[in-house]
């Protein structure tokens, strides 16, 4: 470690303390301008003491370079998440989450993902601060938590909070209660941001290598009559979900059901277990998800069954580790998650399974914990899928996308983590040039730094 490392670490720690002080001082100032008298000084001091501050600051540089400049990109990405939890009384807490994240041209936060600045075409800009969560949490009943208000969508199909990705939010009520080894969950939301956040938009546009933002091939008819225009999930649609989680010995089990008003219903079941065999530690897991649309969304979209099944195996022996994951989807459709990072999906870096019909996905990785703070990993991902023509919806068999990359992760401290990725991506029959269908090959790279406080 260089001689500057302790100085840098000290600066980051001081930054965290300063941010907490600034937040608390801002709360004091906000109350003070309303005419607070000295008689209220002690109650205010006690209130500030009951405010917990946490969050993350993330910077990411992303670069992709392909043959014929197809799909080239280079960008600086930023996201800050600030969480404030204030104790109202012994049973109630007020929770808020503020983001410096992806803006919406309309003035309101879009999907809570990175604020991305393309450094090849635009100059430096300042992202805006938005309010992502504001809800009350009630814990007055033993082993029970009830959240009411604008909050993250805590389901296996969505991502409620993500330090370096988009987030799904909604307004409603979520209840969790534990009865022995079983935890029961139920939630109802009358409004969500699923119209702008996530990866399950109906009929989105085609991108490089048929990697659909909307997973068109999961819901389009298998014919040449597909001519839909981009349309999104309805953010005003109600969502109802129930779930149960239990631990039986070394095995963790869960089962969930979710219904989106007038659009689809879906269920998922999963199991995971860990075994410590002294010199070797094993982990196994499996999940199956089914999703079915209630009716035709429009004339170009049929009622189809979607499913995604995946199996995960992991091994740890000394400083070495290995993982093999395999997943597949139904012939009719593979849309099983509302976000590609969700539990019901199967995500790599640039290659993922969610939304691709009749597809198989293999993930293999090996790593070595060289030092307590340094990990080196090699990862290979391969997706075999039906290629979908974005104009006609026709499926072409056996297109293969792969990515291979090395990742070096360095944790300078518990609250400061950095990783570098570099590798290559190959996409079969990805684009057309001079009338010829060509494969896309290129290099992909990333640098990310995350500070947590």
Beta strands, then each sheet from edge to edge (+ up, - down):
strand 1: 51-66
strand 2: 73-87
strand 3: 92-100
strand 4: 115-118
strand 5: 129-138
strand 6: 144-152
strand 7: 169-179
strand 8: 182-192
strand 9: 239-248
strand 10: 251-260
strand 11: 264-277
strand 12: 280-293
strand 13: 305-317
strand 14: 320-329
strand 15: 360-371
strand 16: 374-388
strand 17: 395-413
strand 18: 416-433
strand 19: 436-452
sheet 1: 4+ 2- 1+ 19- 18+ 17- 16+ 15- 14+ 13- 12+ 11- 10+ 9- 8+ 7- 6+ 5- 3+
end
